[in-house]
């Protein structure tokens, strides 16, 4: 029973080799927070391979950098009675059905976020290059299981009231990025090309009609669906970096394209068991979605010999992330408003007239922005102490938020240090806390208003999340 997810897969929980729901960093599924306060578009280091390839123009020598973040994520979803989505209103009088579909779900996950890269000047005055492996998009989660014997008349409820949108799984994008920069006086121009491997594996509860029925006619009604898929795309980034000869300040601007330069496609299998079909039916599928492009701007200014102030800004075009669509292999996700001939579905959006769409999960996310202000104090030439505060606006609207996409206005706080351990080795450590504001959908959840192919049980309720992240990185320069 645990084995089948309905697909939509919609996201999944978040954060894994990456972190949750946008977890360790920005909005939505964007998780890039490598290097803590030293990962910015105006920082000349190995992290520039991702944040701004042009900032490699400010580096000298050859540096190998390994960075890891240990992430502890706490999340909860409290599903209210207003979220109940039965096929027949009479089920609202069934205490077993109500108990299985309401209450509080919790998640406590320990996750890891890696970055490994190298940059070099080849011993030249103007040319720079770099390579890095990292995971800037994705998520991974495993929701806590409830007492299996607490509700024997609705055994599916043991997977928690959030199960209609996520039980467990991972949605990840692995980047292999090659970057070049060319320095012309105080100005550097840069570009990068990334080979991107997308993977998804996730399980959730699902009924074919998009309801949350648990039992029917004395038999188990709710099903499970499991999807596993992968795909490959290219992506690119471009940037400019400025640092005057006296190095009194630095400026950086970068643009990162959408993965695949638009819609991405993963190919794999859907295995599902639904009340109206055979057990463990396997279907070849494509999973379609569109990740955003990103604009970043950063600046740093020295304040005397001991202080430096840094700031950066990012604009993430999440409005392109309008849906996550599972279709029969080789087919497209064609959706419209259901016509009058569709009977009870007439007038509902998210209708597929061809039958090629197995499940569409409407997202309709919003563009988001993030800002950070980060002072640094240099105790001496070998010790830097730094701190920062910042915020990110939410990408996920209340109408489509669910347990796989917990997002809200979030605030960041960081304390850390960077230490030169001799001539060649550098060490950075920091603690980063991310506080999500509580989200209460307050009657705005809209998953039940779509046509069958795009309909899921209501995700009405209250969402909370906190992330504690410990970051460490070591670099070797020669």
GIWO-V846113 format. One line per field, one symbol per residue. ss: DSSP state (H for helix, E for strand, C for the rest). phi: phi as a letter, one per 40 degrees, with the letter a starting at -180 (. if undefined). psi: psi as a letter, one per 20 degrees, with the letter a starting at -180 (. if undefined). A space follows every 50 residues. Layout:
ss->???
phi->???
psi->???
This chain:
ss->CCCCCCCCCCCCCECCCCCECCCCCCCCCECCCCCHHHCCCCCCCCCHHH HCHHHHHHCCCEEEEEEEEEEEEEEEEEECHHHCCCCCHHHHHCHHHHHH HCEEEEEEEEEEEEEEEEEECCCCCCEEEEEEEEEEEEEEEECCCCCCCC CHHHHHHHHCCCCCCCCEEEEEEEEEEEEEEEEECCEEEEEEEEEEEEEE EEEEEECCCCCCCCEECCEECCEEEEEEEEEEEEEEEEEEEEECCCCCEE EEEEEECCHHHCCEEEEEEEEEECCCCCCCEEEEEEEEECCCCEEEEEEE EEECCCEEEEEEEEEECHHHCCEEEEEECCCCCCCECCCHHHHHHCCCCC ECCCCCEEEEEECCCCCEEEEEEEEEEEEECCEEEEEEEEEECCCCCCCC CCCCCCCCCEEEEEEEEEEEECCCEEEEEEEEEEEECCEECCCCCCHHHC CHHHCCCCCCEEEEEEEEEEEEEEEEEC
phi->.ccabcgffegicigadaicfgecaccfccbcacgfccbacbbcacccdc cadccccccbgbbbbbbabcbbbbaabbcccccdbccbdccccccccccc bbhbbbabbbbbbbabaababfgbcbcbaaaababcbiaaaacccccccc accacccccgccccbabaiabbbcbbbbbbbbcbgcbbbaaabbcbbbba aabacabdcgcbcbbaggbcbcbbbbbbaaababaaababbbacdcfcaa bababbccdgficbbbbabbbabbdcbccgcbbcbbbbabcccbbbbbaa bcbgcbbabbaabbbbccccccabbbbcdgbbccbaccccccgccdgccg cbccgcccabbcbfcbcbbababbcbbccacbbbbbaabaabcccccccb caccacaadbbbabbaabbcbgcbbbbbbabbbbbcccbbcfgbcbcccb cdcbcbddbdibbbaabbbbbaabbbba
psi->hikpqichimcbfqockeaqliejdbrcjpjokqjcijnrijonahihhg hnhhihijqqbppppppqpppoppqqpoprhiipmqhphhiiiohggghh jrapqqpoqprpoqpprqqqjjjrhhpqqrqqprniqarpqoqpqrohjh mhimhhihjqiihihpgraqoqoppoppqqqppncipppqqqppppopqp oqqrqpqhjkrkpgqpkjqphqaqpppprrrprqrrqqrqpporhikhrq qqpqpprqpjkcpqpqpbqppqoqhjarpkpppprqpprorrrppqpqqp ppnaihqppqqqqqpomiiimiropprqpirrnoqapprhijciipiprk poiijhpgppopglrqqqqqqqpoqqpohaiipppqrqqrrpqqhprhhj qaiiloqrpqqqpqpaqppomahhpqppqqpppoopqppohljipjhijr rgijprqqkpappqqqpppopqqpqop.
